[in-house]
Amino acid sequence: MKTEHTPKRRRGRPPKGTEGYSKTREALVRAGLEVLTEKGFSASGIDEILRRVAVPKGSFYHYFASKEAFVVELIDHYAAYFALKLDRYLTDESLSPLLRLRAFVTDAEDGMARHQYKRGCLVGNLGQEIGALPEIFRCRLEAVFADWQDRVEKCLLAAKKAGEISPWAQCNKLSAVFWIGWEGAVLRARLEQSPKPLKAFAEFFLTEIAH
């Protein structure tokens, strides 16, 4: 209840710096990730995201300056989350390097099946729409792919050191090929609603590079 000492605030404006503000902002990010991994940017409306977290439409711009700024934050959030996932598998020294890649693939298969193949890769989804997106997205997406490639390259270098792949293997190029093929496999898996494309690509890639 307001008292005469309670400072007035503009209608619809959430109180910044409070726990409630942070939780609502985090909820918007989670809902945004869910929607964009399913539908991409162009087909995603702010209204749907707001409904998922029961936030009035007029309040959205108190949390984010624009839809573009919101999506940039989603990219950064998704990139950080996925980097942790990659590290969890690709730096697991209890497994040989190529088995680490297989473990990552298995986790991805399980994740897509769990969401009934409705969700893809946020970065891959946005990459397919890049011609219709603000230029700032291109730089962000390229940086994310470069980071992911670097992590796979380190795993492949470890595989080379362990004698699992040829000592002449060009790990930087192989890592780039992995992500080019992987994103295509994710797209095909969603289309077919099946893990078969993921399995086929992973088996081909790992068999071809094996020493």
N, C-alpha and C positions, 0 to 999 in steps of 0.2 A: 504494500500500500504506500502511495506517495504521501509525503508530508510537505510542509511548507519549505523544508530545507532540502528537499530532493531536487536536484538540478533537472531542468527540462531537457529533453532531447528530441530531435526531429523524428517524426513518425516513420516507423519502419527501420530506423537505423539501429543495428545491434551495438551493444556497448563494447567497443574495442578494448583489448587488454584484459578481458575477462575469460574465465574458463569456458563459459558458454559460447563465446565468439569463436574460440579456437576449435571447440568440438564441432560446431556447425560448419566451419570452414573445412575441417578434415572430412566431415560427412559428405560435403559437396564434392570434394576431391575423389572420395571412394565411389560415389554415385557416377561421377563423370567418367572415371576409368571403366566402370561396368558398361556404361552406355556406349562409349567410344570404341571399346574393344569388340562390341557387338555390331555397331552400326557405322563406325567411322565418323568423320567430322561433318560432312555435308548433310547427312541424314539425321544428325543428332540435334534435337532442340533443347534449349535451356529449360523450357517448361517441363519436359519429362524428367530432367535431372532434379529440378526443384521439387517436383511432386514426390520423388522418391525419398526426400529428406524433409518434406513438409515445410519448405522455406517459401515465403511469399515472393512473387516475381520481382516486386520492387526492391527487395532486400539484396538481390544477387550482386548488384554493383557496389554494395558496401563491403563485399568480401573480395571482389575481383574487378579490376578496372574495365575489362571488356571480355568478350567471349574468347578473343585471341589470347589475351593474357592468361585466362583460365586454362586454355589448352596448352600453352607453354608450360604452365605449372604441372599439368597432367603428364606431359612428356618427361619433365625432370623427375617427377615422382616415380613414374613407371621405370625410367632408366635406372634410378637408384635401387628400386626394388629388384629389378632383373639382374643388375650387377651383383647384388648379394646372392641371388639364386645361382648365378654362374660360379661365383667364388665358392659357394657351398659344395658344388660338385667338382669343379675343375681344379680345385686346390686340395682335394681330399687325398692325402698321401696314403690312406689305407688301401687305395685302389691304384692300379697302373694307369698311366695317362689316358690311354684309349678307352679303358673301362670307365674312366670319369666322364668321358664324352657320352658313352652309352648310358650311363646313369642319368645324365642330363636329359637325354632323349626320352628315356623311360618316364621320367618325371613329367615331361611335357605331354607325352601321350596320356598319362593319367589325368593331368590337369584339363586337357581338352575334352576328354571323355566325361569328366566330372561336371563340366559345364555344357554337356550335350553338343559340343562342337559349335556353340553359338558365339563363343569369344575367340578372337584371334590375337595377334600381336598388335598392340597399339601403334608401335613405330612402323610396322609393316602396313597396317591399315592406312595410316596417314601418308606413307610413302606412295601408295597407289593413287592418292588424290592430289599429289603435290602440284599439279598444274593449276588447280583451282584454289590453292591455299596461299596465305600470306608468305612472303619470301622468308620471314624470320623462322618459319617452320623448317624450311629446307636446311638451313645451317644447323639447327638444333638436331634434326634427324640424322644428318651426316655425322655429327659429333657422337651421337649415341652409337651408331653402327661402328664407327671407328673404335670406340671404347670396347664394344663387344668383340670386335675382331681381335683387338689386342689381347683380350683375355683368352680367347681360343688359341691364338698364336703361341702364347706362353705355355699352354697345355701341350700343343704340338711340339714345341721345342723340348719339353720334358719327355715326350714320346720319342723324339729323335735321340736324346741323350740316353734313354733306356733301351734303345735298339729296336723299338717297336715299328718305326718307320725308317725309310731310307735316310742315310746320312747326307744325301744330296737334296733332300726335300726342301722346297722353298716354303717355309711355314707361314710367312706373311701372305703369300698368294693362296695357299691352301685354306687359310682362315677366311679370306675374302670369299672364296668359292663356297665354303661351308655356309656362310650367312646368306649368300645369294640363293643357294639351293634350299636352305632351311626355310626361308620366308616363303618360297614357292610351295614347299611341302605343307606348310601350315595352311596356306590358302586352299590347296587341294584337299586337305583333310577336312576343312570346314565344308567345302563343296560336296564331298562324298560322305560326310558325317562318319568318318572312319579313320582309324590310326594307320591304315595301310600306306598312305603316302609318306608319313613320317618314318615308318619302319623301312620302306623301300629306299628312301634317300639316305638314311643313316647307314643302312647295310652297304649300299653302293659306295658311299664316301669312305667308310671305315675299311672296307675290303680293298678299295683301290689304293689307299695310302699305306696299308699295312706292309711291313717289310717282308 
